[in-house]
Amino acid sequence: MATRQNSTNGKPKSPRIQVVLPESICEQLNILATNESRTVSNMAKVLIQEGLKQYFEKEGKALISELNLNTDKFRDELEKKSVKRLKKAPQRIRYYKKSD
């Protein structure tokens, strides 16, 4: 199960997984990452994404994570927006009863 942590500012980090690789695959991953100017973990992420996409296309099934991608895009857009501070304290809303 992937673990999710919070960063120091309280925002949730992306889920983390741990994978044990044979030495030869790890070396190939390092070479690919270097060639594409990526970190090893980012290169692994890209390869996993491509592999999952190909797998689901081959099986003729919808990609399960499409809903999650939409959610992730929505979350990313919200996080990119700047926080707007109120200029003054919010005013109290008053409700009046109708008099018959």
C-alpha positions as CSV (number, residue, x, y, z in Angstrom):
1,M,0.0,0.0,0.0
2,A,1.3,3.4,-0.9
3,T,1.9,5.8,2.0
4,R,1.0,9.5,1.9
5,Q,2.8,12.0,4.0
6,N,2.3,15.7,4.6
7,S,4.9,18.3,3.8
8,T,6.0,20.9,6.3
9,N,3.4,23.3,5.0
10,G,0.6,20.8,5.5
11,K,0.0,19.9,1.9
12,P,-0.2,16.2,1.2
13,K,2.7,14.7,-0.7
14,S,2.3,12.3,-3.5
15,P,2.0,8.6,-2.4
16,R,5.3,6.8,-2.0
17,I,6.1,3.2,-2.8
18,Q,9.3,1.2,-2.3
19,V,10.5,-1.1,-5.0
20,V,13.4,-3.6,-5.0
21,L,15.1,-3.8,-8.4
22,P,17.8,-6.1,-9.7
23,E,21.2,-4.4,-10.2
24,S,21.0,-4.5,-14.0
25,I,17.5,-2.8,-14.1
26,C,18.7,-0.2,-11.7
27,E,21.7,0.6,-13.9
28,Q,19.5,0.8,-17.0
29,L,17.1,3.2,-15.1
30,N,20.1,5.4,-14.1
31,I,21.3,5.5,-17.7
32,L,17.8,6.5,-19.0
33,A,17.4,9.1,-16.3
34,T,20.8,10.6,-17.1
35,N,20.0,10.6,-20.9
36,E,16.7,12.4,-20.3
37,S,18.0,14.8,-17.6
38,R,15.6,13.4,-15.0
39,T,15.9,12.0,-11.5
40,V,15.9,8.3,-11.2
41,S,12.5,8.4,-9.3
42,N,11.0,10.7,-12.0
43,M,12.2,8.4,-14.7
44,A,10.7,5.4,-12.9
45,K,7.4,7.3,-12.6
46,V,7.4,8.0,-16.3
47,L,8.1,4.4,-17.3
48,I,5.4,3.1,-14.9
49,Q,2.9,5.6,-16.4
50,E,3.8,4.5,-19.9
51,G,3.7,0.8,-19.0
52,L,0.2,1.2,-17.4
53,K,-1.1,3.1,-20.3
54,Q,0.1,0.5,-22.8
55,Y,-1.2,-2.3,-20.6
56,F,-4.7,-0.9,-20.4
57,E,-4.8,-0.1,-24.1
58,K,-3.8,-3.6,-24.9
59,E,-6.4,-5.1,-22.6
60,G,-9.0,-2.7,-24.0
61,K,-10.0,-1.4,-20.6
62,A,-10.4,2.1,-19.5
63,L,-7.5,3.5,-17.5
64,I,-8.5,3.2,-13.9
65,S,-6.5,6.3,-12.8
66,E,-8.3,8.7,-15.2
67,L,-10.6,9.8,-12.4
68,N,-7.6,10.2,-10.1
69,L,-5.8,12.2,-12.8
70,N,-8.8,14.6,-13.0
71,T,-8.7,14.9,-9.2
72,D,-4.9,15.4,-9.2
73,K,-5.3,18.1,-11.9
74,F,-8.0,19.9,-9.9
75,R,-5.9,19.7,-6.8
76,D,-2.8,21.0,-8.6
77,E,-4.8,23.9,-10.1
78,L,-6.1,24.8,-6.6
79,E,-2.6,24.7,-5.1
80,K,-1.2,27.0,-7.8
81,K,-3.7,29.7,-7.1
82,S,-2.6,32.4,-4.8
83,V,-4.2,32.8,-1.5
84,K,-6.3,36.0,-1.2
85,R,-6.5,37.6,2.2
86,L,-9.6,39.4,3.4
87,K,-9.2,43.1,3.5
88,K,-11.3,43.3,6.7
89,A,-13.1,41.0,9.1
90,P,-16.1,39.3,7.6
91,Q,-19.4,41.0,8.5
92,R,-22.1,39.2,10.4
93,I,-25.1,38.2,8.4
94,R,-28.4,39.1,10.1
95,Y,-31.6,37.3,9.4
96,Y,-34.9,39.1,10.1
97,K,-38.2,37.3,10.9
98,K,-41.1,38.3,8.7
99,S,-43.7,40.1,10.7
100,D,-47.3,39.0,9.9
